Amino acid sequence: MKKIFLCFTALTLIFLVACAPKAATSDKKKNVETIIVGTGTQYPGICFIDENGKLTGYDIEVIRAIDKKLPQYNFEFKTMDFANLLTSLGANKIDMIAHNMAKNKEREEKFLFNNEPYNYSPLYITVAKDNNDVKSIKDLDGKKVVVSATSNAADYVTEYNKKNGNKIEIAYAGQGSNDTANQLKNGRADATLSTPFAVKHQNDTSSIKEKVVGDILLDTKVYFVFPKQKTDLSKAVDTAIKELSTDGTLKKLSKRWLGDDYSKSSFK
């Protein structure tokens, strides 16, 4: 009788331990949605591969901070060339983009932007450090400006050019993380549009030195981009961004990765 009782007790404990916790764990996993975040690897300070081979930068670390705020989602990164990000989003190969993206009319027609900017990207005329001929955008008449295709810098200089007699020759950067810097160095281009944090990273990591000149041309609000149907995800991300702004996380990450607080506008 004693052996039967002990056996029954042991079986009861095994049943209780085996059933309840496993069911709870299984349910929790079923309620977590995986979000594929498209990003790049060649934007200094924003999204790049560090010396240890790790994907990092401001946009990457903001997504990781958002991930901690939203337990209903699991954010995973998929890296690709900048030019392929919107195409991949439109084909539903990714669920959102984190790559210093600005709004424009064409993008807003096709895609959904969240409401809360998580960064401001101040654009300046940028030249080789020994170039003393260009001090502002007015000095670019008859000169060549190199920009990345489909970028907010490209949009800005194209619109400026149209309104001012198309006196600037616009060229587009080729492949490779340092193509623009090389064009400035060898004189194939006279200037580009860039941010102070990108220039700082360039100067810290390359023998090709640059500088920003003149006033801020554009202090672009930066957002994440989603397919039109991802409204719930967009709203959840907005909630997380507000919390990260209030608790100082955005400011802290910006200072760490970008050298200053770009979580707020540079315009006074």
N, C-alpha and C positions, 0 to 999 in steps of 0.2 A: 504493500500500500504506500509506504514512504517513497519507494522508487517511482511509483506511478505519479504521486503528487509532485515530486521534484521535476519529473519529466514534463508534466503539464505546465508547471510554473515557468520552466525554461522556454517552452514553446510559446507561451503567452508573451513573454518578454521579447523574444525574437520577432514575433508578429508585430508588436507595438513599435519596436525600434525600426523595423524594416518598412512599415507602411507610411506612417504619418510624415516623417521628415522628407522622404523621397517624393511623395506627392506634392508637398509644398515647393520643393526645389524645382520640380518639373513644371509646375504652374508658373513659377516666377520666370523661368527661361522662355516659356511660350509667350509671355506678355512683353518681352523685350524685342524691339524692332531694330534690325541692323541698318544703319545709314552709311552709304558709301559716299565719302567726301572726295571730290576731285580737287587736286591741287598740283603744284609744280615743285621743282627742285632747284630752280636757277634764279630765284628772286631774293637777293641778299637781304637778310633781316626779316623777311616775310615768310618764305617757304624755301628751304634749302637743305642740303645734306652737310652736316658738320664734319669735323675732322675724324670723328669716330664712326662715320657712316650712318648717323642717325638723322632722320627727317625731323626738322625743328624750325624755329622761327616764330614770329609773332602770331601769324594766322594759325599755325599748327597748334601752338600752346593755348590759344583762345579756344579752339575746338576741343582740346583736351579738358579745359576748365568747364566748358559747356557740358561735356560728357558727364562730368561729375555732378552737375546740377540736374541732369535729366536722366534718371535711372530707367525710364521707360524706353530709352534709346541706347544703342551701342554704336558709336561712331568709329568707322574704319576708313583709312586713307587709301586712295588710288592715285598714283602720280602719273603725269603725262605732260606733253608740251602744252604751253599756254594756248596755242592756236586750236588745240583739240578739245578744250574744256567745254565750250558751249555746244559743240557738235555732240559730244558724249552726253551732255545733259539732255539735249533734245531727243536723243535716241534712247533715253532711260537707262544708260549704262552706268550712270552715277545718280545720286539723289540730291546733291547740292555741290556748290563750288565755294572753295575758300582760297582766293588768290587776289586779294586787294582789288576787288571788282567794284566799279562805279556804275551808276545807272546811266543809261541813255535811251533814247526813244526806241531804237531798234531792239535793244535787249528787253525793254519793258513790254513790248508787243508780244514777245515770245515766251518770256520767263517771269517768274515771281521773285521779287526782292523782299527780304524782311524789312520791317519798319525802322528798327533801331540801328544806326551806324555803330560799328565797333571800332572804327578807326577813321582818321582824317589823313589824307595823303597830299601834303603841300608840294606842288610842282614848281620848280624853278628852271630857268635856262641853265644848262650845265655844259661846261667846256673843259678841255684839257687844262691842267693847272698853269701851264706856261702861255696860255692864250689870253692876251690882254686887249684884243681887238673887240671882243664881244662883251658888253656890260649889261645888256638888256635885250628884250625881244626886238626892239626897234633896230638893233644892229645886225639883224639877220637877213635883211634885204640882200638878195643876190647870193646868199649862202645856202649851204645844205644842212638840213636838220634830219637826224636819224632817230626813228622811234619804232617801237614794237607795233606790228599790225594789230588792229582792233583794240588797242589800249586806250585809256582815257587821255594819255599824252598825245596819241595820234589824233583822236577826235578834236582835242583842243587846238593843236597847231593847224589842222585842216580847216577848221572854222575860222581861225584867225587869218589864215592865208586868203580865204575867200573874201573876207571883209576888207582886206588890205592889198588888193591888186595881185594876188598870187605871186609875190616876189620871192618867196622862199621855196627852194627845192626840197621836197620831202622824200626821204628814202626810208626803207624799212630794214630793220636789223635782221641778220641772217641767223643761222644756227650757232649754238655755243653761248655759254654764259658771259663771255667777255667780248663778243663781237662788236658791240657798240663802243666799248672803251678802245678797242683796237682801231676802229674807224676814226675816232677822235685823235688818237695818237699819230696815225700815219697820214692824217690830213684828208682822208676820203670823205669825212664829214666835219662840219665846223662846230656843231652843237647837238645836244639832245635835250630832252626834258626829263628831269629826275627829281628825286627827293633827297633831302639832306642825309637821311639814314642810309639810303642806297649808296650815296657818294662816300660816306664815311666807311662803309663796309668795303667798297672798292679800294679806297686808299689804304685801308688796314690790311688788305689781303693780296694786293697786286702791286707790281712795280709801275703800273700806269696810274698816274695821279690825276684827279679831277677836282673841280670846284663849282659851286653854285654861284650864280651872279644875278644881280638885280633883285626885284621884288617877287613875292609869291604871285604866280600867274593864276593858280587855281588851287583851292584847298578842298579837294574832292572828298565827299562822304563815301565811306567804304562799307559795303554790305555783303551778305552771303546771297547766293542765287539758287533758286529752286525751280523745279517744274511747276507749272501753273496749279496742278492738283495738290501740291504738298502744303496746303494752307495750315493744317494742324502742326506740322513740323516747323513751319516758319513762325507761327505764334509761340510755340514752345521755346524756340531759339531766342525770340525777342524777350521773353520772360527771363531767360537765363542771362542775357546780355545786360538787362536792367540791374539784375542782382550783382553781376560782376563789376558793373560800373559803380554801384553804391558801395560795395565792400572794398573797392580800391584795387581789385585784381587787374582790371584793364590797364590802369595807370602803371601798376607795378610791372606787368608784362611788357608794356610799351617802352618803359625806361630801360628794361633789361635788354630787349631785342632791338630797339630802334634808337636808343640813346636819349630819348626825351619823351614827354607825355604827348603822344599824338592821338590819345583817345578823345581829345577835345580839339576844336578848331584852333588853328594857328592865327586866324584873323582876330584882332583885338576889337 
